[in-house]
Amino acid sequence: MMMKKISALLVVLVSGLAFYASNAEESEQETAAEFAAIAGHNYEMVTPQQPTQSKDKIEVLEVFWYGCPHCYHFEPVLDKWLESKPDDVEFRRMPGIFRKNWMPHAKAFYAAKKLGILDKIHKPLFDAIHKDNKRLFTDEAILDFVDGLEGVDGKAFRKAFNAYSVESKVKQAMRLSRAYGIRGVPAIIINGKYWSSGSLAGSYPELLKVVDALVDKERKKAAGTK
């Protein structure tokens, strides 16, 4: 009698484990489907396709604005993704410009890049605006702020800020902001062909899953596989 009870218990246990494994597999499949890159659902096509600067790599471009709180909150999520960025992916940032009052921040970005000090400007400027509530939205306010940063030559930055090459970069960013067809920031452009955002994908973690899926799509295309 005892053996029959043990046998019955084992049958229930094994059946339960099989049911759990089946459900787990289905759940995993549902999760994968949930984050699949679907045109018109969690990403859009860039029409016409725009050129990239990454040559033989897959380009992932973030379009952002220093004055945008959503961009600020996306930064740590994006930084985490960048820690394990694939070797065949080149990541870039571009300041979005949809209004004239976004231009001072774009000039600050390109001036910092020109001088090779973006690492000393990028996070401090974001923090100053969104953490310290500083009103840094004009040329002079930004120049005064940068002048007080440790390790930054204020005079050199001011010169770069007003340089023709920086002005040209700002005009290009303004044109591309519209050419990509994005409707706001932050947005991610994949290889000049696709774009997505947190609102389009559903959340920032989901956005990066869409990015991964589209990167993989481009990788397979380059390899001649589906």
Residue, then its C-alpha position, 0 to 999 in steps of 0.5 A: m500500500m505504501m509503495k502505491k502511494i509513493s508511486a502515485l506521488l512520484v507520478v504527480l511530481v514528475s507530471g508537475l515538473a513536466f507541466y512547469a517546464s512546458n509553461a516555462e518554455e511557453s513563457e520564454q517563447e511569449t517573452a521573445a515574441e513580446f520583444a520581437a522587432i515588428a515594423g510599425h509596432n515597436y520600431e519605424m523605418v527611416t525613409p529614405q535611409q540615411p547614411t552612417q559614419s560607421k563604415d563596416k560596423i552596425e551603427v547605433l545612434e542615440v538622438f538626445w537633448y540635454g534639456c530632456p528629463h526622459c533622456y536623462h533617465f535613459e542614460p543609466v539604462l543605456d550605459k548598462w547596455l553599452e557595457s556589453k555592446p557587441d564588437d561589430v556595433e559602433f555607438r554614437r550620440m547626436p544632439g537632436i534639434f527640433r527648436k532653436n532653444w535646443m541649439p546651445h546644447a548641441k553647440a556644447f556637445y560638438a564643442a566638447k567633441k572637438l576638444g576631446i573632452l566630451d567625458k568631462i562635459h556630458k554627464p556634468l551638464f545633464d546632472a546640472i540641469h536635472k539634478d541641480n536644477k540649473r537653468l542652462f539653456t542659453d549660450e552664456a549660461i552654458l559657457d559660464f557653467v563649463d568655465g567652472l568645470e575642473g579640468v576644462d579650459g574655458k577659453a578654449f571651449r568658448k572658441a570651439f563653441n563659436a567655431y564654424s566647424v561646430e556650427s556646421k555640425v549643428k546644422q547637420a544635426m538639425r537636418l538629420s533630426r527631421a530626416y530620421g522621421i523621429r517624433g521626439v527624444p530620446a530615440i535610437i537610430i539603427n544603421g540609418k534604416y530603423w528608429s525606435s524610442g521608449s514610447l514606441a517600444g513600451s519602455y527603455p528596457e524593451l527599446l534596447k531589446v528592439v535595438d538588439a533585434l534590429v542589430d541582429k537583423e542587420r548582422k544577418k543581412a551582412a552575412g547573407t543569412k535570414 
